[in-house]
Amino acid sequence: MADQMRGREHMSPRRVLVTGAFGFVGRWLIAELLKRDASMEIIGWRTHDEGGAAVDARVEPVAVDLTDRDTVFAACAAAKPTAVVHLAAISAPREAMLDPRRAWDVNLFGTMNLADAVLASAPTARFIHISSSEVYGGSFGRAAGALDETAALEPLNMYAVTKSAADLLVGKMAHEGLRAMRIRPFNHTGPGQSDVFVVASLASQIAKIERRMAAPVLYVGNTDVSRDILDVRDVASAYASAVMLPDGQGADVLNIASGRSIKIGEIAERLRSLAKVRIDIEVDAARVRANDIKRTLGDAQRAKAVLGWEPSIPIEETLKDVLDYWRERLATSQAERVS
C-alpha cells in the first residue's frame, strides 16, 4: 500500500506557487517552468493593483496581499503547493528608500507570513526564497575576488537591509522544518524590465532618442562601478532548475552569478554602439549614488554543482534584446496614440 501511495504521489503533477508571478522575472520563470513540464500546475500570486491577465492560460492568477497574514494563510491552504518560489518584493532600492516601512512590511513580514503559511498547510513543499546579492553589501569592498555564499551579510541600503533580514529569517526557519532554499541572484536584466533599473533605463533613453522623443544625450550615473550582470532568462532557468530538483536534493544557499563584472560605463558604450543615431554620453549628477558599491562579483560554483546551472546568454545578446524591447514598446505606444 505504501508503495502504491508513493507511486501515485510521484505521478501527481507539480503544483508551484509563484509570488510576484506577474512581474518582470515571474513571467520569464513561468514560461521556463511550463517549457520544462507542460503538465505543471502554477498558481500565480499578484497584487490587487496588478492586471488580472495571466501570463499563460495554464496559470491560475490569485490576488494576494502578502502583508495580510490571514489572507496569505487562506490562499496558501487553498493552493496546496508542492513548491513555492517567493519572488514578490519591493525590489527597487529607491522605492525602498522612499518608503522604508512598506519595504519592511513586504520584504520581511510578507516573507514571514508566507513561510509560516507554508509550514502550516504545505510543510513538505520546497520553499525557494529569492534573496539578493545586495545582502553582501560591504563584503564586496574587502573581497579580492568573487564572493561565495559564505561571505558576510553587510547590507548598505534599505532594500538590502530588508532582504538580508528576510534571508536570515528563512535560514532560521529552515532549522524549524521549512524546506528552504535561499537563492541570491546578482544583477539581472532583459526584455520587460522596468526602466528604474540601469540597463533598461539606458536602453529606453536610446529608444526615445531614436524616435526623436528626447535630445541625443544618454544620461548615466556612476560609470566606474562594475556589476556582475546576468540575463533574466538565465536567472529564470536557475530558479526553474531549483523547482525541478528531486526531493532530498538541494542546498541551503546558492549564488546565481556570471562570475564576470562589467563597468556601467562600458554597458552605456555598448548600447550606444547599437543605436541608429549619433548619441553623446553625459554623467547626470542626480543619478550618481554616493555610497555605491565599487564592484560586485559572484561565485556560482555551488549552483553549478547543485543545479547543473551555468549562464549561457552573452551580455551582447542581452543588451540588444533589451534595446529591441524598448524600441518595440515605444513603437506600439505611439501607434496606439495615433489610432
N, C-alpha and C positions, 0 to 999 in steps of 0.2 A: 504493500500500500504506500509506504514512504517513497519507494522508487517511482511509483506512478505519479504521486504528488509532485515530486521533483521534475518528472518529465513534463507534466502539464505546466508547471511554473516556467520551465525552460522554453516552452513553446509560446507562452504568453507574450504579446507584444510589449516592447518597452513603452512606458508612459513617462515622458520627460516634461517636467515643469520648467519653463524658462521665464524668469523675471526680466523685465526690460526687453521683452521679445520684439517689440515694435521699434526699437531704437536702432542706431547705426550698426552695432555689432550683432544684435539679436537677429536681424534679418539675414545676415550672412550666415550665422550659426544655424538657423532653421533650414536654410537652403542646403547647407552641408550635411546636416543630420538626415534630411529626407533623401538626399542623394545616396547616402550610405545604406539607409534602411527605409524603404518606401512604406513599410507597414508600421513604422513607429507612430505612436500617438503623442502629439505635442500639445500641451496646454500653455498658451502664451499669455502671461500676465502683462497688463498695460495699466497706465494711469488713467484716471477718469477723463482727463483732458486730451488724451491721445485719440486719434481716429480709430474707429471700430473695424476698419477694413483689415482683414487678415493678410499676412504676408504670403499665405498659401491656403487654399481651400481646405487643406487637411489639418490646419491648425485651429484649435479651439481658443478664441480670444475671450479673456476674462478680465474685467476691470477690478483692480485691487489696489487699495491704498496701503502700502507697507507699514505705515505708521499707525494704522488701525488694527490693534492686536486681535480683537475678536473676529474681524473680517478675514484676517490672514489665517487664523486657525480654522475658520469655517471653510475657506476656499482651498486650503491645503488638504483638509479631510475629504472634501469633495473630489479633488484631483487624483488622490491615491497614486502619487508618482513613484516610479522605481528609481528615478534620478532627478536631481534638481540642479539647474545651472543658474546661479544667482548673479545676474548681470546688472540689475537695476541699481542706480546710484545717482547722486549729484556728482557728475563726472568732470565738469568744467571747473578748474581751480578758481577762476574769477567768480563764478556763481557761488561757490562755497565760501569764498572770502566775503562776498557781499551779504550773504545770508547764512552765517555760521550755524545758527540754531536749526535751520532747515537741513543743513548738511549733516549735523549730528543726528537729527531725528530719522533721516532716511538711511544714511550710510552706516550708522552704528545701531540705533534702536530698531530700524526696519530689518536689519540683518538678524538682530536678536529675536524679533518676533517670528521671522521665517524659520530660523534654526530651531527655536522652541516648538514651533508648529510641526516641523518635520519629525522631531523626536517624539512628539505626542501621537501623530497619526500615520507617519510613514517611517518608522525607525530603521528599516532595512534599506532605505533609499540612499544612494550615494549623493552627498551634498557637495557640489562643486562651487566653491566661493571664489568669485573673480575679484582679486585684490588689485594691486598696482605696484609697479616698480617704484613709484614715488614714495613708498613707505621707507625705502632705503635712505633717501634724502642725503643727510650729511655724510653717510658712509661712502658715497661716490667720491667725495673730495679727498679722502685719505687712501683710496684704492689705487694701486699701481696698474692693475689690470681689470678684468671683468669681475663683477660681483656674482657670487653664487648664493644659494639660499641660506647660507649660514651667516651672511652679513647682518650687522645690527640694524634694527629699525630706528631711524633717526629722522622722522618727518619734518619738513621745513615750511609747509604751508597748511592752511586749514583743510583743504581737500585731503592731503596726505595724512594729516593727524587723524581725521575721521576714518580713513581707510585703514590706517595702522591699528586703530582701536578695534575695528571690526575683524581684522585679520587675527589679532591676538584673541579676541573673543571666540572665534571659530576654532582656533587652535586649542583653547581651553576646553571648549565643549566636545572636542574630539576625545578628550580623556573621560568624558561622561557618557559616551555612547554614540555621539554623532559620527556618521561615517563620512568624515570631512576630507576634502582635498582643497588646499588653498593654491590658487594659481595667480602668479604675479606677472602679468604681461608688461612688457616695455612699450614705449610709444608705438602706436599703430595708426595707420591712415588708409584711405581707399575711397572708392566711389560711394557717395552717400553721406560722408562725414560733414558735420556742421562746420561752417567757416569761423567758428570761435576758436578752432584749433589751427595750428600754424600752417601746416601743409595745405589744408583746404582753404585757409584764408588767402594764401599766396596764389593758389590756383583760381579762386573766384575773382580775385583782383585782375588777373591776366585776362580771364574770360570777359570781364566787363570792359577792360581796355580794348580788346579786340572788337567789341561791338560798339565802341565809341560811347560807352556809358560812363567813362572815367578818363581822366588825364593819363598820359602814357608814363606813369610813375608807379613802380612797385614798392610799396612801403613795407619795411621789415623791422623787426625788433633786434634782439641780440644776435648778431651774425656769427660771433665767435664761439657760441656754445655748440656743443656736439651732442647728438642724440642717437641712441640705438633705436632705429625705426623699422617697424615691420609692416607688411601688407595685412590688412584686415582679413583677407581670405586665408592667409597662413595662420593667423590667430584663431579664426573660426575652425580651421582644421584641427588645431591643437585641442580646443575645447571639445570638439566632436569626438576626438580620439579618447579623451578622458571619460566621456559618457559611455563609449563603447567598450571600455575596459571590462574584462571578465571580473566577476565577483572574487574578492580576495586579492586582487592586484591593485596597485596604486602607490601613492606616496603622499606624505603629509603636505609638502610644499614644493611647487615647481615654478621655476622661472620660464617665461616664454620670451626669448630674445633672439636677435640675429647674430650677436657676437661681433657686430661692426658698429662703429659710431661715425656719423657724418655731420659736418657743420651745417647749421641752418643757412649760413651764407652760401654754401655750396648747393643746398636744396634750391634756394632762390635763383641761383645762376642756372641750374639745370632746367628749372621751369621756364625761366626767361628764354633759354635756347629753344624751347618748344613753341614759343609764341609766334604768331603770324605777323606781328608788327614790331617795330623797334620800341623797346621799353627801357627806361632808366630805373636804377635801384637806389632808394634812399632809406636811411635809417630814421624811423619815426620814434621820437623820444617817448611818446605815450605808450609805445609797445614794448619798451625796454623794461625788464624786470630786474630790479637792483640786486636781489638775492638769488638770481637764477643759478642753478647747478651748472658748473662748467662743462661737465661731460657725464653722460650715462653710458654704461656698457655692461651687458649682462652675459652670464654664463648659463647656457641652457643644456648642458650635458645631461643633467638628470632627466629633463623632458625627452631627450633623445633615447635614453636608456629605458624609461618607463613607458612612454607613449610611442616610441619609434618615430618621433616627430623631428623634422628639421624645416627651416624656412626654405621655400623654393622659388618665390617670386622676386626678381631683382628690382632694386629701387627705381631703375629707369622705367620699367613697366608700370610700377605703381604710380609714379608721378604723371606719366602720360594718361593713365586711366582716370586719375583724379581730375586732371585738366579737362579731359574729354567729357567727364561727367558734368562739370560746371558749364562747359560750352553748351551741352545739350539742355541742361536745366534752364539756362538763360534764354536759349532759343525758343524753348517751349513756352516759357513765361511770356516772352514778347509776342509770340504767335497768339497766345490766348487773349492777351490785351487787345490786339488788333482785331481779332474776331469778335 
